[in-house]
Structure formats: structure tokens, C-alpha cells
Amino acid sequence: MALTTIHKAEIVKKFQQSKLDTGSPEVQVALLTTRIRQLTDHLRVHKKDFHTRYGLTNMTSLRSRLLRYLKKQDMQRYSALIKTLEIRG
């Protein structure tokens, strides 16, 4: 199930840097993380859904690149995001 518009707006509001910010790395990573968690739960039930697995792989790759970029740009924002989203250990 995809993210609803209301749920997506809540995530954007929580992680945005300014009032009109919808595309900062923090917002993108937060949206990807929620979608990745949904797909992971889906794949636990439907083990042979290889199309979803392919999409999940692409999303985790994109999230990894965004996190690498954020880490290179601002380490404090990176560590705060990692702690907030509870990813990477």
C-alpha cells in the first residue's frame, strides 16, 4: 500500500527545513524510509514477490546515496536524521 497524502504531508512537515521545503535530503530519506519499511513488511508475507523486491532494492540504493550526500555536506544533520529515523544500528 502506498503512502497516503495525509501521511506523506505529516512526514514532510516533520523533516522539512523551511515552510516550503519538500525536497531536502532529510525529507526524501524520511519518505523513502517509511516506504521501505512498508515494503519490507509486505515482503515478509509475500516472499516470492520479486517485482516488489526489485523496487525495494532501488529505494534502498537511492536512500543510501542521499545519506552519503548528506553525510558529506553536513555531518550533524546526518547524525540527527539517523537517530530520528532509527536506521543504521
Backbone as a ProteinNet text record, in pm:
[ID]
protein_1_A
[PRIMARY]
MALTTIHKAEIVKKFQQSKLDTGSPEVQVALLTTRIRQLTDHLRVHKKDFHTRYGLTNMTSLRSRLLRYLKKQDMQRYSALIKTLEIRG
[TERTIARY]
83.4	0	89.5	58.6	136.6	108	194.1	174	54.3	-28.7	-141.4	-90.8	-168	-130	-117.2	-204.8	-201.5	-77	-46.3	71.1	198.8	203.1	318.8	337.1	228	234.6	286	247	295.8	446.6	494.8	638.6	714.6	663.5	728.9	732.6	623.3	616.1	715.4	734.5	825	972	1009.6	1150.2	1190.5	1097.8	1132.7	1219.8	1305.9	1396.7	1330.7	1243.7	1169.4	1024.1	942.1	799	766	840.5	811.9	902.3	981	1077.2	1009.1	1019.6	969.8	1075.2	1189.8	1287.4	1423.3	1437.4	1567.4	1600.5	1728	1766	1696	1675	1609	1467.3	1393.8	1256.2	1254.3	1342.8	1346.6	1381.4	1480.1	1521	1408.4	1339.6	1229.3	1116.5	1081.1	976.1	1018.7	1143.3	1192.4	1194.9	1233.5	1241.7	1105.2	1002.6	869.1	822.2	849.6	810	889	1016.3	1100	1047	1007.4	953.2	822.6	738.4	613.7	642.1	735	765.6	833.3	913	976.8	871.8	773.3	663.9	585.8	564.5	494	572.4	703.7	785.5	799.4	778.4	779.7	662.5	552.4	433.7	441	478.3	480.5	625	681.2	823	862.7	770.3	803.8	768.8	742	708.2	837.8	891.3	1021.4	1015.1	901.8	889	899.6	837.9	847.7	989	1052.4	1190.4	1283.2	1259.9	1339.3	1320.2	1196.1	1168.6	1229.6	1223.5	1282.3	1433.3	1496.4	1640.6	1674.6	1595.7	1619.4	1600.8	1499	1474.3	1585	1633	1741.2	1868.9	1890.7	2007.2	1998.1	1881.6	1860.7	1877.1	1820.7	1834.4	1980.2	2053.7	2195.3	2272.5	2242.6	2309.9	2275.3	2148.6	2108.5	2176.3	2185.9	2251.9	2401.6	2463.2	2604.6	2626.8	2537.1	2544.9	2529.3	2430.4	2405.9	2522.5	2581.2	2696	2813.7	2831.9	2940.7	2916.9	2791.2	2758.5	2755.1	2687.4	2669.1	2653.8	2758.1	2760	2657.7	2631.4	2536.2	2394.4	2355.3	2222.7	2209.2	2315.7	2316.8	2294.5	2371.5	2359.8	2224.5	2170.4	2038.4	1931.1	1942.8	1845.9	1853	1972.5	1991.6	1929.6	1951.5	1897.2	1744	1690.8	1545.4	1474.3	1530.4	1466.6	1501.5	1597.5	1640.6	1687.2	1777.8	1837.2	1986.6	2048.9	2192.9	2234.9	2181.4	2225.2	2157.5
-115.7	0	124.1	218.1	340.4	434.9	532.7	633.6	720.4	747.9	837	980.8	1067.7	1207.9	1271	1234.1	1289.3	1242.9	1114.5	1059.3	1120.9	1136.1	1196.1	1341	1415.6	1554.9	1564.9	1471	1469.7	1448.2	1356.6	1328.3	1449.6	1511.5	1630	1741.1	1761.5	1867.1	1842.6	1718.2	1684.8	1706.8	1680.9	1683.5	1801.9	1890	1999.9	2103.9	2171	2271.9	2409.2	2438	2563.3	2532.3	2635.2	2613.6	2550.1	2585.4	2534.6	2418.6	2367.6	2262	2126.1	2066.9	1930.6	1840.7	1895.5	1816.1	1806.3	1848	1837.5	1690.2	1659.6	1518.8	1455.3	1532.7	1478.1	1433	1514.8	1480	1358.4	1357.2	1244.8	1114.7	1119.9	999.4	952.1	1044.9	1007	940.1	995.3	934.2	796.5	786.1	656.4	554.4	597.3	505.7	448.7	533.3	481.2	385.1	416.6	327.8	196.7	203.9	83.6	-6.3	52.4	-28	-95.9	-25.6	-85.5	-202.6	-183.3	-290.2	-408.3	-381.8	-490.1	-576.5	-512.4	-588.3	-668.2	-608	-677.2	-801	-786.3	-898	-1009.2	-978.2	-1084.3	-1179.4	-1125.8	-1207.6	-1272.1	-1193.3	-1239.7	-1258.4	-1371.2	-1395.7	-1404.5	-1438.5	-1456.8	-1336	-1223.4	-1101.8	-1033	-1077.5	-1029.3	-889.1	-846.7	-710.5	-609.5	-640.3	-552.9	-554	-668.8	-679.2	-592.2	-588.4	-505.4	-357.3	-316	-177.8	-142.1	-235.6	-213.5	-194.9	-274.2	-261	-123.6	-77.2	55.4	164.9	151.2	251.9	255.7	139.4	136.9	195.1	171.7	228.8	380.9	432.3	576.6	638.9	575.3	626.2	628	525.5	518.8	633.9	663.8	774.1	907.9	926.6	1051.2	1066.2	958.7	964.6	991.7	934.3	960.2	1107.7	1163.7	1306	1392.4	1361.8	1440.5	1431	1314.7	1295	1379.2	1386.9	1465.6	1615.9	1659.7	1801.5	1851.1	1777.7	1824.1	1703.5	1675.2	1556.9	1565.4	1684.6	1698.6	1667.1	1718.3	1688.9	1539.8	1479.5	1335.6	1254.3	1283.7	1204.6	1227	1349.2	1374.7	1296.1	1290.5	1216.6	1067	1014.3	871.6	836.1	923.6	898	907.1	1005.9	1024.8	908.8	863.8	756.7	617.2	609.5	481.8	383.6	431.3	343.7	337	237.4	212.7	189	85.4	42.3	113.3
0	0	0	-86	-97.8	18.4	33	135.9	100.6	197.1	171.5	170.5	111.8	102.3	240.7	329.6	465.3	539.6	528.9	596.2	539.4	407.5	342.9	387.9	399.2	444.1	587.4	672.5	810.5	815.3	733.3	728.6	677.9	573.2	517.2	621.7	692	792.3	905.8	940.8	1049.9	1012.9	888.4	849	762.7	728.4	638.3	708.1	629.2	681	686.4	589.1	587.5	553.4	548.1	528.5	393.5	288	153.3	112.6	204.5	173.3	160.4	42.8	23.4	-39.5	-75.8	-148.2	-84.3	39.8	105.1	127.8	143.2	165	284.2	390.3	508.6	477.7	402.9	367.5	276.3	177.5	84.1	154.8	243.5	317	408.6	473.4	562.7	485	369.4	286.7	236.1	191.3	144.9	257.9	376.5	489.3	525.5	526.2	557.3	448.7	324.4	214.6	219.7	251.7	263.6	374.8	485.8	596.1	557	480.5	433.5	340	248.1	153	220.8	322.7	396.8	465.6	525.3	587.6	482.8	367.4	259.1	214.4	203.1	155.8	259.7	385.6	486.4	465.4	415.8	391.1	252.9	152.1	13.2	-31.2	3.1	-19.3	-166.7	-253.6	-394.6	-482	-420.6	-494.8	-537.9	-651.1	-695.7	-753.8	-806.2	-857.3	-743.3	-632.8	-516.5	-461.6	-462.9	-415.1	-498.7	-629.9	-719.7	-686.1	-664.7	-627	-493.3	-399.2	-267.2	-278.3	-361.1	-382.2	-438.5	-534	-591.1	-485.9	-402	-298.8	-194.6	-153.2	-54.5	-113.5	-241.5	-308.6	-314.7	-349	-354.3	-216.6	-114.8	21.4	64.7	27.7	61.5	-2.8	-128.8	-197.5	-133.3	-97.7	-32	104.1	179	308.7	293.6	192.5	166.2	132.8	51.8	17.1	141.3	223.3	343.5	440.8	451.8	540.2	493.9	363.3	307.4	326.6	317.2	327.7	472.6	559.7	697.5	789.7	863.8	949.5	1063.1	1114.8	1225	1179.4	1062.7	1009.9	981	930.6	901.3	1028.2	1132	1255	1322.8	1314.8	1372.1	1296.9	1165.3	1084.5	1112.4	1121.7	1150.3	1284.9	1383	1516.3	1517.7	1446.7	1443.5	1374.8	1262	1185	1236	1327.6	1385.2	1278.5	1193.1	1092.2	1115.8	1060.9	1073.6	1218.8	1274.4	1404.8	1512.5
[MASK]
+++++++++++++++++++++++++++++++++++++++++++++++++++++++++++++++++++++++++++++++++++++++++

